[in-house]
Amino acid sequence: MATPSLTRHSIPGALGAINIDVRTGDRKNPRPAVVIAHGFKGFKDWGMFPVLADRLAKAGFSVVTFNMSGSGVDDAGDFTRIESFSHNTYSAELDDLGRVMGALGPELDLPSPTAIGLLGHSRGGGISVLHAALDPAVTALVTWAAIGSVDRWSDAAKDAWRRRGYLNIQNTRTGQVIPLSTDVLDDVGRNGGSTLNITAAAARVRAPWLIVHGAADETVAVADATNLGKSARPANRVLILEGASHTFGAAHPLVEISPDLDLAIAESVGWFSLHLR
């Protein structure tokens, strides 16, 4: 297997540029591709994602990681795009993912893939479910700690948010405090029961789907995973890792690969190897 190389690309997104990394061992001959979607306050170079992408590329896939245009993070990994983060929405992220999927091929210096897999973490997992339900080109799906609903706030919290006009979000990595506008609340109000209904979308996913979740997830309840599993087709698999956290023990920067993260990666590589040709 050829050693994977990395190239960087940029395409227009819903709220600005989408910065993209492509890792592959072959840029001439078609092979399966895997697209990885990060979650809220995540980005393509956060902690576990480069390791996951490298492992998948070494297994023979062309691997695409990217920064959502509303992630707030530039291609250097710095949190400089404050305005785009402030106005980010679920619909914008779903649009971004669609643009990345549509760019697979020559636009990203790749042959058109023979098959496409999709892996999403946390909020990116929910977005991946929504996309997979709409896109028959997705022939294998993996979600890690995926949200099961876009409505993540209590009524009291939403009322206070609207009265103030913004919600302060702290980036624990940089210490920055960013005001999040009410755009995401408006988006949930308009589309939460339709195009952003993750539970309904789960029932429409036809690609083989591996659901991975930590039993000790401190951010997204493990019930989200079990509920998605109940909505999904019976042929899919739910893997609950006892004691695992929201990021499976990973931090940024990544110092070591925890046993939970190693297992999540191994199971995901195995899933895509089984279902992508």
C-alpha positions in Angstrom: 0.0 0.0 0.0 1.4 3.4 -1.0 2.2 5.9 1.7 -0.6 8.5 1.7 0.1 12.1 0.7 -1.8 15.1 1.8 -3.0 18.0 -0.3 -5.0 21.1 0.8 -7.9 22.7 -1.1 -10.6 25.3 -0.7 -14.1 25.6 -2.1 -16.9 28.1 -1.4 -19.2 27.3 1.5 -22.4 28.6 3.0 -20.6 31.1 5.3 -17.2 31.4 3.6 -14.4 29.2 2.5 -14.4 25.4 3.3 -10.8 24.4 3.9 -10.2 20.7 2.9 -7.5 18.2 3.4 -7.2 15.1 1.1 -5.1 12.1 2.1 -4.7 9.3 -0.3 -2.1 6.8 -1.6 -3.3 7.0 -5.2 -4.3 10.1 -7.1 -4.5 8.4 -10.5 -6.7 5.3 -10.0 -10.2 5.4 -8.6 -10.7 4.0 -5.1 -13.3 4.5 -2.4 -13.5 7.8 -0.5 -14.4 8.6 3.1 -15.5 12.1 4.1 -15.2 13.0 7.8 -17.4 15.8 9.4 -16.4 17.4 12.6 -18.7 18.6 15.4 -19.5 21.9 17.1 -16.3 23.8 18.0 -14.4 21.1 16.1 -12.2 21.4 13.0 -10.4 19.1 10.6 -7.1 19.2 12.6 -8.6 18.8 16.0 -7.1 16.0 18.2 -8.3 12.7 16.8 -9.2 13.6 13.2 -5.7 13.5 11.6 -5.0 10.2 13.2 -8.4 8.8 12.1 -7.8 10.1 8.6 -4.3 8.7 8.4 -5.5 5.3 9.5 -8.2 5.2 6.9 -5.9 6.4 4.2 -3.4 3.7 5.0 -6.3 1.2 4.7 -6.7 2.2 1.1 -9.2 5.0 1.1 -9.0 8.5 -0.2 -9.9 10.5 3.0 -11.4 14.0 3.0 -11.4 16.1 6.2 -12.7 19.7 6.2 -13.5 22.8 8.2 -17.2 23.7 8.1 -17.4 27.3 6.7 -19.0 28.3 10.1 -16.5 26.5 12.3 -14.7 29.8 12.9 -11.3 28.1 12.2 -9.0 28.9 9.4 -6.7 26.5 7.5 -3.9 27.1 10.0 -6.2 25.9 12.8 -6.6 29.4 14.3 -10.0 30.7 15.5 -10.1 33.8 13.4 -13.4 33.6 11.6 -15.6 34.9 14.4 -18.4 36.3 12.3 -19.0 33.0 10.4 -19.0 31.1 13.7 -21.5 33.5 15.2 -24.0 33.0 12.4 -23.4 29.3 11.8 -26.5 27.0 11.5 -27.3 23.4 11.1 -28.6 24.1 7.6 -25.4 25.9 6.7 -23.4 22.8 7.8 -25.7 20.5 5.8 -25.1 22.7 2.8 -21.3 22.6 3.4 -21.3 18.8 3.6 -23.3 18.6 0.3 -20.7 20.9 -1.4 -17.8 18.7 -0.2 -19.5 15.6 -1.4 -20.2 17.2 -4.7 -16.5 18.2 -5.1 -15.2 14.6 -4.7 -13.2 14.0 -7.9 -11.0 16.3 -10.0 -11.9 19.4 -8.0 -10.0 17.8 -5.1 -7.3 16.3 -7.3 -8.8 12.9 -7.2 -10.4 10.4 -9.7 -14.1 10.1 -9.1 -14.4 7.6 -6.2 -15.7 4.1 -6.7 -17.8 4.4 -3.6 -18.3 7.0 -0.8 -18.4 6.6 3.0 -19.3 9.2 5.5 -18.2 9.6 9.1 -19.4 12.3 11.4 -18.7 13.1 15.0 -21.2 14.7 17.5 -23.0 17.5 15.6 -21.2 16.4 12.5 -22.7 13.0 13.1 -26.2 14.4 13.0 -25.4 16.3 9.9 -24.1 13.1 8.3 -27.3 11.3 9.1 -29.3 14.1 7.4 -27.1 13.9 4.4 -27.0 10.2 4.1 -30.8 10.0 4.2 -30.9 12.2 1.0 -27.8 11.0 -0.9 -27.8 7.5 -2.4 -24.1 8.0 -3.3 -23.3 7.4 0.4 -22.8 3.6 0.6 -21.5 3.3 4.2 -22.1 5.5 7.2 -20.3 5.7 10.6 -21.3 8.1 13.4 -19.4 8.8 16.5 -21.3 10.3 19.5 -23.9 11.7 17.1 -26.6 14.0 18.3 -30.1 12.7 17.8 -31.9 16.1 17.6 -31.0 19.6 16.6 -32.9 21.1 19.5 -30.3 21.0 22.2 -31.5 23.8 24.6 -34.3 24.1 27.2 -37.1 26.6 26.6 -35.8 28.8 29.4 -32.3 28.9 27.8 -33.8 29.8 24.4 -35.9 32.5 25.9 -33.0 34.1 27.6 -30.9 33.7 24.5 -33.5 35.6 22.4 -33.9 38.3 25.0 -30.2 39.0 25.0 -29.8 38.5 21.3 -26.8 36.2 21.6 -25.3 33.4 23.6 -21.7 33.5 24.8 -19.8 30.5 23.8 -16.3 29.9 25.2 -13.6 28.3 23.2 -11.8 26.4 25.9 -8.8 25.8 23.6 -8.2 29.5 23.0 -10.0 31.1 25.9 -12.0 33.3 23.4 -15.6 34.1 24.2 -17.8 34.3 21.1 -21.3 35.7 20.9 -23.5 33.1 19.1 -26.4 34.8 17.3 -30.0 33.6 17.3 -29.6 32.4 13.7 -29.3 28.8 14.8 -32.4 29.0 16.9 -34.3 30.5 13.9 -33.0 27.6 11.8 -34.2 25.0 14.3 -37.6 26.7 14.5 -38.1 26.7 10.8 -36.5 23.4 9.9 -36.2 21.2 13.0 -39.4 19.3 12.2 -38.6 18.8 8.5 -35.2 19.0 6.8 -33.3 18.9 10.1 -35.3 16.1 11.8 -32.5 13.6 12.5 -34.7 10.9 13.9 -36.9 10.9 10.8 -33.8 10.9 8.6 -32.3 7.9 10.5 -35.3 5.8 9.3 -34.5 6.7 5.7 -30.8 5.9 5.7 -30.2 2.9 3.4 -26.4 2.7 3.7 -25.0 0.2 6.3 -24.6 2.3 9.4 -22.2 1.9 12.4 -23.3 3.9 15.5 -20.5 4.4 18.0 -21.0 6.1 21.4 -19.3 6.3 24.7 -21.4 5.2 27.7 -19.7 8.0 29.7 -20.3 10.7 27.1 -20.5 14.0 29.0 -21.9 16.0 26.1 -24.3 13.9 24.1 -26.4 11.4 26.1 -26.0 7.7 25.2 -29.8 7.7 24.7 -29.2 9.6 21.5 -27.3 6.6 20.1 -29.9 4.0 21.3 -32.7 6.1 19.8 -31.0 6.4 16.5 -30.4 2.7 16.5 -34.1 2.1 17.1 -35.0 4.4 14.2 -32.4 2.9 11.8 -32.7 -0.3 9.8 -32.2 -3.5 11.8 -29.1 -4.4 9.7 -27.1 -1.6 11.3 -24.9 -1.8 14.4 -24.8 0.1 17.6 -21.5 -0.1 19.5 -21.6 1.4 23.1 -18.1 1.7 24.6 -18.2 1.4 28.3 -16.4 4.3 30.1 -15.7 6.2 26.9 -16.1 10.0 26.8 -17.5 12.2 24.1 -14.1 12.3 22.2 -13.2 8.7 23.2 -10.3 10.0 25.4 -8.9 12.3 22.8 -7.8 15.9 23.5 -6.2 18.7 21.5 -3.4 18.4 20.9 -3.5 14.7 20.8 -0.8 13.3 23.1 -1.7 9.6 22.9 -4.3 7.3 21.4 -6.5 5.9 24.2 -7.8 2.4 24.0 -11.3 3.7 23.4 -10.2 5.9 20.5 -8.1 3.0 19.0 -11.1 0.7 19.1 -13.4 3.3 17.6 -11.0 3.9 14.7 -10.4 0.1 14.2 -14.2 -0.6 14.1 -14.7 2.3 11.7 -11.9 1.2 9.4 -13.3 -2.3 9.5 -16.8 -1.1 8.7 -15.7 0.9 5.7 -13.5 -2.0 4.5 -16.5 -4.3 4.6 -18.9 -2.0 2.8 -16.9 0.2 0.4 -15.5 -1.2 -2.8 
